[in-house]
């Protein structure tokens, strides 16, 4: 599995998790402040689309996982 696929899986998982913890209608609601983390992940994905710089991609590459664009 390439780093690109791992980044997408991790980002999607974090977004779904933090949405479920941050939206009041969710049965597992904890706090609305989890939505800040959702926004952070989304903003990071947005900027990496323009700059091709992705922190998780760099970390995975250092761990020896086959490189792919973020």
KAUR-V700420 format. One record per backbone hydrogen bond with DSSP energy under -1.0 kcal/mol. CO is the residue of the C=O (numbers start at 1). NH is the residue of the N-H. E is the energy in kcal/mol with one decimal. If there is no record, write none. Layout:
BEGIN
CO;NH;E + CO;NH;E
END
This chain:
BEGIN
2;6;-1.9 + 3;7;-2.9 + 4;8;-2.0 + 5;9;-2.3 + 6;10;-2.9 + 7;11;-2.7 + 8;12;-2.4 + 9;13;-2.3 + 10;14;-2.6 + 11;15;-2.4 + 12;16;-2.4 + 13;17;-2.6 + 14;18;-2.8 + 15;19;-2.2 + 16;20;-2.1 + 17;21;-1.7 + 18;22;-1.3 + 19;23;-1.8 + 21;30;-2.7 + 21;31;-1.5 + 23;26;-2.0 + 26;29;-1.3 + 31;34;-1.4 + 32;35;-1.6 + 33;36;-1.2 + 34;38;-1.4 + 35;39;-2.3 + 36;40;-2.2 + 37;41;-2.3 + 38;42;-2.3 + 39;43;-2.7 + 40;44;-2.3 + 41;45;-2.3 + 42;46;-2.3 + 43;47;-2.6 + 44;48;-2.1 + 45;49;-1.2 + 47;51;-2.7 + 48;52;-1.7 + 54;58;-1.9 + 55;59;-2.2 + 56;60;-2.6 + 57;61;-2.1 + 58;62;-1.9 + 59;63;-1.2 + 60;65;-2.1 + 61;64;-1.3 + 66;3;-1.8
END
